[in-house]
Amino acid sequence: MRLSERVYLVGGGTVGFSLSEEHDCHLNESGKSILFPGDTVFHDGKLLMTNVWDCDLQQYARSIEKLAQQKIDALLPGHLTIAMQQGDRHVQKAWNTLERLTLPPNII
């Protein structure tokens, strides 16, 4: 059931789509916030920076900044390690690095 333009009721939880232009998906289930960030941010604050036409560092940083303002219990990225607790710690680590005008470690 659609609750608003970007929030849907699914089973006993809600699913919200896209805080950013990066196709993020949030699931709020029983008071827990689960982030499926796709390729936006990874375990330990790593990013996926590639030399392709649509990789925009400024947009990437804005997306990470928006995510860093959210409480995230679990982080389930599209690749590699997941975090079932303290998911926001990994996002905040990426943002802290970007905020210092340096790049977080790349996954590749």
Rosetta constraint file for C-alpha pairs under 8 A:
AtomPair CA 1 CA 8 HARMONIC 5.55 0.50
AtomPair CA 1 CA 9 HARMONIC 5.07 0.50
AtomPair CA 1 CA 10 HARMONIC 6.89 0.50
AtomPair CA 2 CA 6 HARMONIC 7.93 0.50
AtomPair CA 2 CA 7 HARMONIC 6.29 0.50
AtomPair CA 2 CA 8 HARMONIC 4.36 0.50
AtomPair CA 2 CA 9 HARMONIC 6.22 0.50
AtomPair CA 3 CA 7 HARMONIC 5.44 0.50
AtomPair CA 3 CA 8 HARMONIC 5.15 0.50
AtomPair CA 3 CA 9 HARMONIC 6.46 0.50
AtomPair CA 4 CA 8 HARMONIC 6.87 0.50
AtomPair CA 6 CA 16 HARMONIC 5.53 0.50
AtomPair CA 6 CA 17 HARMONIC 5.40 0.50
AtomPair CA 6 CA 18 HARMONIC 7.60 0.50
AtomPair CA 7 CA 14 HARMONIC 6.65 0.50
AtomPair CA 7 CA 15 HARMONIC 5.57 0.50
AtomPair CA 7 CA 16 HARMONIC 4.30 0.50
AtomPair CA 7 CA 17 HARMONIC 6.58 0.50
AtomPair CA 8 CA 14 HARMONIC 5.53 0.50
AtomPair CA 8 CA 15 HARMONIC 5.19 0.50
AtomPair CA 8 CA 16 HARMONIC 6.42 0.50
AtomPair CA 9 CA 13 HARMONIC 5.96 0.50
AtomPair CA 9 CA 14 HARMONIC 4.45 0.50
AtomPair CA 9 CA 15 HARMONIC 6.33 0.50
AtomPair CA 10 CA 14 HARMONIC 5.59 0.50
AtomPair CA 10 CA 15 HARMONIC 6.67 0.50
AtomPair CA 12 CA 29 HARMONIC 6.75 0.50
AtomPair CA 12 CA 30 HARMONIC 7.56 0.50
AtomPair CA 13 CA 27 HARMONIC 6.92 0.50
AtomPair CA 13 CA 28 HARMONIC 5.50 0.50
AtomPair CA 13 CA 29 HARMONIC 4.47 0.50
AtomPair CA 13 CA 30 HARMONIC 6.76 0.50
AtomPair CA 14 CA 27 HARMONIC 5.81 0.50
AtomPair CA 14 CA 28 HARMONIC 5.26 0.50
AtomPair CA 14 CA 29 HARMONIC 6.70 0.50
AtomPair CA 15 CA 25 HARMONIC 7.06 0.50
AtomPair CA 15 CA 26 HARMONIC 5.60 0.50
AtomPair CA 15 CA 27 HARMONIC 4.49 0.50
AtomPair CA 15 CA 28 HARMONIC 6.36 0.50
AtomPair CA 16 CA 25 HARMONIC 5.92 0.50
AtomPair CA 16 CA 26 HARMONIC 5.05 0.50
AtomPair CA 16 CA 27 HARMONIC 6.40 0.50
AtomPair CA 17 CA 23 HARMONIC 7.03 0.50
AtomPair CA 17 CA 24 HARMONIC 6.04 0.50
AtomPair CA 17 CA 25 HARMONIC 4.64 0.50
AtomPair CA 17 CA 26 HARMONIC 6.24 0.50
AtomPair CA 18 CA 22 HARMONIC 6.85 0.50
AtomPair CA 18 CA 23 HARMONIC 5.10 0.50
AtomPair CA 18 CA 24 HARMONIC 4.64 0.50
AtomPair CA 18 CA 25 HARMONIC 5.86 0.50
AtomPair CA 18 CA 26 HARMONIC 7.89 0.50
AtomPair CA 19 CA 23 HARMONIC 7.90 0.50
AtomPair CA 19 CA 24 HARMONIC 6.58 0.50
AtomPair CA 19 CA 63 HARMONIC 7.50 0.50
AtomPair CA 19 CA 66 HARMONIC 7.03 0.50
AtomPair CA 19 CA 67 HARMONIC 7.38 0.50
AtomPair CA 20 CA 24 HARMONIC 6.85 0.50
AtomPair CA 20 CA 62 HARMONIC 7.91 0.50
AtomPair CA 20 CA 63 HARMONIC 5.24 0.50
AtomPair CA 20 CA 66 HARMONIC 7.38 0.50
AtomPair CA 21 CA 59 HARMONIC 7.90 0.50
AtomPair CA 21 CA 63 HARMONIC 7.19 0.50
AtomPair CA 22 CA 37 HARMONIC 7.80 0.50
AtomPair CA 22 CA 38 HARMONIC 7.84 0.50
AtomPair CA 22 CA 39 HARMONIC 7.90 0.50
AtomPair CA 22 CA 40 HARMONIC 6.41 0.50
AtomPair CA 22 CA 60 HARMONIC 7.99 0.50
AtomPair CA 22 CA 63 HARMONIC 7.19 0.50
AtomPair CA 23 CA 37 HARMONIC 7.26 0.50
AtomPair CA 23 CA 38 HARMONIC 7.09 0.50
AtomPair CA 24 CA 35 HARMONIC 7.31 0.50
AtomPair CA 24 CA 36 HARMONIC 6.00 0.50
AtomPair CA 24 CA 37 HARMONIC 4.61 0.50
AtomPair CA 24 CA 38 HARMONIC 6.31 0.50
AtomPair CA 24 CA 40 HARMONIC 7.63 0.50
AtomPair CA 25 CA 35 HARMONIC 6.02 0.50
AtomPair CA 25 CA 36 HARMONIC 5.09 0.50
AtomPair CA 25 CA 37 HARMONIC 6.29 0.50
AtomPair CA 26 CA 33 HARMONIC 6.85 0.50
AtomPair CA 26 CA 34 HARMONIC 5.64 0.50
AtomPair CA 26 CA 35 HARMONIC 4.66 0.50
AtomPair CA 26 CA 36 HARMONIC 6.13 0.50
AtomPair CA 27 CA 32 HARMONIC 7.98 0.50
AtomPair CA 27 CA 33 HARMONIC 5.90 0.50
AtomPair CA 27 CA 34 HARMONIC 5.03 0.50
AtomPair CA 27 CA 35 HARMONIC 6.49 0.50
AtomPair CA 27 CA 36 HARMONIC 7.99 0.50
AtomPair CA 28 CA 32 HARMONIC 5.47 0.50
AtomPair CA 28 CA 33 HARMONIC 4.62 0.50
AtomPair CA 28 CA 34 HARMONIC 6.19 0.50
AtomPair CA 29 CA 33 HARMONIC 6.67 0.50
AtomPair CA 29 CA 34 HARMONIC 7.76 0.50
AtomPair CA 32 CA 72 HARMONIC 7.79 0.50
AtomPair CA 32 CA 73 HARMONIC 6.02 0.50
AtomPair CA 32 CA 74 HARMONIC 7.89 0.50
AtomPair CA 33 CA 71 HARMONIC 6.92 0.50
AtomPair CA 33 CA 72 HARMONIC 5.14 0.50
AtomPair CA 33 CA 73 HARMONIC 5.16 0.50
AtomPair CA 33 CA 74 HARMONIC 6.58 0.50
AtomPair CA 34 CA 72 HARMONIC 6.04 0.50
AtomPair CA 34 CA 73 HARMONIC 5.82 0.50
AtomPair CA 34 CA 74 HARMONIC 4.70 0.50
AtomPair CA 34 CA 75 HARMONIC 6.12 0.50
AtomPair CA 34 CA 76 HARMONIC 7.39 0.50
AtomPair CA 35 CA 72 HARMONIC 6.47 0.50
AtomPair CA 35 CA 73 HARMONIC 7.86 0.50
AtomPair CA 35 CA 74 HARMONIC 6.18 0.50
AtomPair CA 35 CA 75 HARMONIC 5.07 0.50
AtomPair CA 35 CA 76 HARMONIC 6.08 0.50
AtomPair CA 35 CA 77 HARMONIC 7.75 0.50
AtomPair CA 35 CA 87 HARMONIC 7.85 0.50
AtomPair CA 36 CA 75 HARMONIC 6.34 0.50
AtomPair CA 36 CA 76 HARMONIC 4.97 0.50
AtomPair CA 36 CA 77 HARMONIC 5.47 0.50
AtomPair CA 36 CA 78 HARMONIC 7.23 0.50
AtomPair CA 37 CA 41 HARMONIC 6.23 0.50
AtomPair CA 37 CA 42 HARMONIC 7.94 0.50
AtomPair CA 37 CA 75 HARMONIC 7.49 0.50
AtomPair CA 37 CA 76 HARMONIC 6.86 0.50
AtomPair CA 37 CA 77 HARMONIC 5.21 0.50
AtomPair CA 37 CA 78 HARMONIC 6.91 0.50
AtomPair CA 38 CA 77 HARMONIC 5.15 0.50
AtomPair CA 38 CA 78 HARMONIC 4.42 0.50
AtomPair CA 38 CA 79 HARMONIC 7.75 0.50
AtomPair CA 39 CA 47 HARMONIC 7.59 0.50
AtomPair CA 39 CA 48 HARMONIC 6.48 0.50
AtomPair CA 39 CA 77 HARMONIC 6.53 0.50
AtomPair CA 39 CA 78 HARMONIC 5.81 0.50
AtomPair CA 39 CA 79 HARMONIC 7.49 0.50
AtomPair CA 40 CA 47 HARMONIC 6.53 0.50
AtomPair CA 40 CA 48 HARMONIC 6.98 0.50
AtomPair CA 40 CA 60 HARMONIC 7.56 0.50
AtomPair CA 40 CA 63 HARMONIC 7.90 0.50
AtomPair CA 40 CA 64 HARMONIC 7.58 0.50
AtomPair CA 40 CA 77 HARMONIC 7.83 0.50
AtomPair CA 41 CA 45 HARMONIC 6.46 0.50
AtomPair CA 41 CA 46 HARMONIC 6.03 0.50
AtomPair CA 41 CA 47 HARMONIC 5.05 0.50
AtomPair CA 41 CA 48 HARMONIC 7.25 0.50
AtomPair CA 41 CA 64 HARMONIC 7.50 0.50
AtomPair CA 41 CA 77 HARMONIC 6.86 0.50
AtomPair CA 41 CA 91 HARMONIC 6.60 0.50
AtomPair CA 41 CA 94 HARMONIC 7.54 0.50
AtomPair CA 42 CA 46 HARMONIC 4.98 0.50
AtomPair CA 42 CA 47 HARMONIC 5.98 0.50
AtomPair CA 42 CA 75 HARMONIC 7.88 0.50
AtomPair CA 42 CA 77 HARMONIC 5.72 0.50
AtomPair CA 42 CA 79 HARMONIC 7.67 0.50
AtomPair CA 42 CA 80 HARMONIC 7.64 0.50
AtomPair CA 42 CA 81 HARMONIC 7.56 0.50
AtomPair CA 42 CA 82 HARMONIC 7.86 0.50
AtomPair CA 42 CA 90 HARMONIC 7.18 0.50
AtomPair CA 42 CA 91 HARMONIC 7.70 0.50
AtomPair CA 42 CA 107 HARMONIC 7.95 0.50
AtomPair CA 43 CA 75 HARMONIC 7.54 0.50
AtomPair CA 43 CA 77 HARMONIC 7.60 0.50
AtomPair CA 43 CA 80 HARMONIC 7.67 0.50
AtomPair CA 43 CA 81 HARMONIC 5.87 0.50
AtomPair CA 43 CA 82 HARMONIC 6.22 0.50
AtomPair CA 43 CA 83 HARMONIC 6.77 0.50
AtomPair CA 43 CA 90 HARMONIC 5.74 0.50
AtomPair CA 44 CA 90 HARMONIC 4.95 0.50
AtomPair CA 44 CA 91 HARMONIC 7.92 0.50
AtomPair CA 44 CA 93 HARMONIC 6.99 0.50
AtomPair CA 44 CA 94 HARMONIC 7.78 0.50
AtomPair CA 45 CA 90 HARMONIC 4.57 0.50
AtomPair CA 45 CA 91 HARMONIC 5.58 0.50
AtomPair CA 45 CA 92 HARMONIC 7.18 0.50
AtomPair CA 45 CA 93 HARMONIC 4.94 0.50
AtomPair CA 45 CA 94 HARMONIC 4.18 0.50
AtomPair CA 45 CA 95 HARMONIC 7.83 0.50
AtomPair CA 45 CA 104 HARMONIC 6.72 0.50
AtomPair CA 45 CA 105 HARMONIC 7.50 0.50
AtomPair CA 46 CA 94 HARMONIC 6.35 0.50
AtomPair CA 46 CA 104 HARMONIC 5.73 0.50
AtomPair CA 46 CA 105 HARMONIC 5.05 0.50
AtomPair CA 46 CA 106 HARMONIC 5.53 0.50
AtomPair CA 46 CA 107 HARMONIC 6.06 0.50
AtomPair CA 47 CA 94 HARMONIC 7.45 0.50
AtomPair CA 47 CA 104 HARMONIC 6.46 0.50
AtomPair CA 47 CA 105 HARMONIC 6.41 0.50
AtomPair CA 47 CA 106 HARMONIC 4.99 0.50
AtomPair CA 47 CA 107 HARMONIC 6.07 0.50
AtomPair CA 48 CA 106 HARMONIC 5.36 0.50
AtomPair CA 48 CA 107 HARMONIC 5.59 0.50
AtomPair CA 48 CA 108 HARMONIC 6.97 0.50
AtomPair CA 49 CA 55 HARMONIC 7.03 0.50
AtomPair CA 49 CA 106 HARMONIC 6.20 0.50
AtomPair CA 49 CA 107 HARMONIC 8.00 0.50
AtomPair CA 50 CA 55 HARMONIC 6.47 0.50
AtomPair CA 51 CA 55 HARMONIC 6.79 0.50
AtomPair CA 55 CA 60 HARMONIC 7.79 0.50
AtomPair CA 56 CA 60 HARMONIC 6.08 0.50
AtomPair CA 57 CA 61 HARMONIC 6.07 0.50
AtomPair CA 58 CA 62 HARMONIC 6.29 0.50
AtomPair CA 59 CA 63 HARMONIC 6.20 0.50
AtomPair CA 60 CA 64 HARMONIC 6.31 0.50
AtomPair CA 61 CA 65 HARMONIC 6.06 0.50
AtomPair CA 61 CA 95 HARMONIC 7.45 0.50
AtomPair CA 61 CA 98 HARMONIC 6.72 0.50
AtomPair CA 62 CA 66 HARMONIC 6.28 0.50
AtomPair CA 63 CA 67 HARMONIC 6.27 0.50
AtomPair CA 64 CA 68 HARMONIC 5.97 0.50
AtomPair CA 64 CA 91 HARMONIC 6.91 0.50
AtomPair CA 64 CA 94 HARMONIC 7.25 0.50
AtomPair CA 64 CA 95 HARMONIC 5.91 0.50
AtomPair CA 65 CA 69 HARMONIC 6.67 0.50
AtomPair CA 65 CA 95 HARMONIC 5.96 0.50
AtomPair CA 66 CA 70 HARMONIC 7.20 0.50
AtomPair CA 67 CA 91 HARMONIC 6.81 0.50
AtomPair CA 68 CA 88 HARMONIC 6.69 0.50
AtomPair CA 68 CA 91 HARMONIC 5.56 0.50
AtomPair CA 68 CA 92 HARMONIC 5.13 0.50
AtomPair CA 68 CA 95 HARMONIC 6.50 0.50
AtomPair CA 70 CA 88 HARMONIC 7.19 0.50
AtomPair CA 71 CA 88 HARMONIC 5.95 0.50
AtomPair CA 72 CA 86 HARMONIC 6.66 0.50
AtomPair CA 72 CA 87 HARMONIC 5.10 0.50
AtomPair CA 72 CA 88 HARMONIC 4.62 0.50
AtomPair CA 73 CA 84 HARMONIC 6.82 0.50
AtomPair CA 73 CA 85 HARMONIC 5.24 0.50
AtomPair CA 73 CA 86 HARMONIC 5.02 0.50
AtomPair CA 73 CA 87 HARMONIC 4.95 0.50
AtomPair CA 73 CA 88 HARMONIC 6.51 0.50
AtomPair CA 74 CA 82 HARMONIC 7.78 0.50
AtomPair CA 74 CA 83 HARMONIC 5.50 0.50
AtomPair CA 74 CA 84 HARMONIC 4.37 0.50
AtomPair CA 74 CA 85 HARMONIC 5.13 0.50
AtomPair CA 74 CA 86 HARMONIC 6.25 0.50
AtomPair CA 74 CA 87 HARMONIC 4.52 0.50
AtomPair CA 74 CA 88 HARMONIC 7.65 0.50
AtomPair CA 75 CA 82 HARMONIC 5.84 0.50
AtomPair CA 75 CA 83 HARMONIC 5.03 0.50
AtomPair CA 75 CA 84 HARMONIC 6.36 0.50
AtomPair CA 75 CA 85 HARMONIC 7.70 0.50
AtomPair CA 75 CA 86 HARMONIC 7.91 0.50
AtomPair CA 75 CA 87 HARMONIC 4.59 0.50
AtomPair CA 75 CA 88 HARMONIC 7.50 0.50
AtomPair CA 76 CA 81 HARMONIC 7.83 0.50
AtomPair CA 76 CA 82 HARMONIC 4.93 0.50
AtomPair CA 76 CA 83 HARMONIC 6.50 0.50
AtomPair CA 76 CA 84 HARMONIC 7.71 0.50
AtomPair CA 77 CA 81 HARMONIC 7.56 0.50
AtomPair CA 77 CA 82 HARMONIC 6.41 0.50
AtomPair CA 83 CA 87 HARMONIC 5.69 0.50
AtomPair CA 86 CA 90 HARMONIC 7.61 0.50
AtomPair CA 87 CA 91 HARMONIC 6.91 0.50
AtomPair CA 88 CA 92 HARMONIC 5.92 0.50
AtomPair CA 89 CA 93 HARMONIC 6.14 0.50
AtomPair CA 90 CA 94 HARMONIC 6.56 0.50
AtomPair CA 91 CA 95 HARMONIC 6.32 0.50
AtomPair CA 92 CA 96 HARMONIC 5.97 0.50
AtomPair CA 93 CA 97 HARMONIC 6.39 0.50
AtomPair CA 94 CA 98 HARMONIC 6.34 0.50
AtomPair CA 94 CA 104 HARMONIC 5.84 0.50
AtomPair CA 95 CA 99 HARMONIC 5.89 0.50
AtomPair CA 96 CA 100 HARMONIC 6.51 0.50
AtomPair CA 97 CA 101 HARMONIC 6.84 0.50
AtomPair CA 97 CA 102 HARMONIC 5.72 0.50
AtomPair CA 97 CA 103 HARMONIC 6.20 0.50
AtomPair CA 97 CA 104 HARMONIC 5.69 0.50
AtomPair CA 98 CA 102 HARMONIC 5.29 0.50
AtomPair CA 98 CA 103 HARMONIC 5.69 0.50
AtomPair CA 98 CA 104 HARMONIC 6.77 0.50
